């Protein structure tokens, strides 16, 4: 079993949740109880870890997730227009996946000098403009 290979103990909650999400793309609600039982903590404590770290998902994500920076530096160079354009294109922004592409807004990708910035998978994209966003949505 995936969780058994990580050992026990309260300090294993985070690695267990990470392993589940890496394997399945999200952490199913039933898995919260399994993790809690495996490390002898309450379901509430596991839920607290999941809600503290925004990268954890409770639903299967879209096939393509575009993380768009909305921090102050990116706001100053037009990220809000990108958020509006994504919504205009019918892409779900900060909601449950409802298609092949979704946009999640995040606060700082560490690429402030090249904002607006986005993260698509493991690829950091800088100087993102409306045409670039349309290309990312289209899968380019």
N, C-alpha and C positions, 0 to 999 in steps of 0.2 A: 504494500500500500504506500502511496506517495507520502503520507504524513509520518508513517512509522519510520521511514528512513531518515528523518530529521531529528529523531530523539525526542525526549520530553523536557518539560520545564517551562516555566512562564516566559522565559526569554526566547522561546521558540515560536511564539504567536506570529510575529512578523515574518520570519522565514517560511512558516507554514502557509500563511496567506499569500505570500509572494510565489511560492511553489504552485499553489492551486491556480492562481491567476495566470502564471506562465504556461501551465499545462492546458487550461480550459478557456482562457481568455477573460474570465471573470470568476468571482467567488459566489457560488450558488448559496442561497439562504440556508439550505440544509447543512452546508459545509461549516457554517459558523458553529453549530452545535458539536460537530465532529472535532473541530479544532479546540473548542473549549474543553471537551471531555479528554482529549489527548494530552492537554497540558494542565488540567485540573484548575481551570479558572471559569468564571461565569460567562455566559453568552454575552452579557452586557459588556464585559471587558473586551472580548473579541470584537464586538460591534464598535466599541469605542476606538479601537485601533483602526478598524476599517474606515470609520468616518473621519478620523484625524488625518489620515493620509489620503489625499484626493485622487491618487492614481488607482485606488482599488475600485473595481466595478462590481455591480450586483446583477448586471445583465450583459449578454454578449454584445460586444461593440460592433459598430459598422465595419465593413471590410477595410475601409480607408478612414482613418481618424486624423484630422488636421488640428493640431494644437496651435492656437493663435494667441500670441502674447497680447495682453491688454494692460500691461503695466504702464506707468506714467511716460516713460521714454517712448514707447511704441504709440501711446495715445497722442503724443505730441507730433508724430509724423504720420498719422492717419489710420491707425488700426480700427477705429470705430467704423470707418467707411467700409473696411473689409468685412467686419461683422455684419453690417447692414447688407452688403452684397451677397454674402453667404446665405442669409435669410431670404433675400430676394430670389436667389437661385433655387430655393426650396430645400436647402440643406438644413438639417436640424442643428441648432446651436444650443449647446449646454442642455441637451435633453436626451431621452432614450433614443437609441439608434432606430431610424425608420427608413432605411435605405442603405445604399452601398457606401455613402460618405456621410460623415458627421464632423462638426466643428466643436471643439472643446476650448473654451477660453481659459487661459492660465495667466499667472502673474509672474512674469520674468523668466525668460529662457536664457538669460545671460548673454544675449546678443544685442545689447542696447545700442551700440554704435551703428548697427546695420538694420535698425527697425524700419518698418514693422517686421517682426520676426515670426516664424512659424516652425513647428516641428512636425514632420510627416514620417511616421515610423521612427527611424533613428537619424533621419536626415534633417539637419538644421537649414532653414531657408531664411535668407536675409533680404532686405530691401524689397519685400513683397508688395506688389501693387495689385490693382484690380485684375489686370490681364493674367498676372501670375497666379492669383487665387482661382480664377476661372480655369486655368490650365490644371491646377492641382485638383480641383473638383472633378474635372473631366478625366483625371487619371494620368495626366502627362507627367 
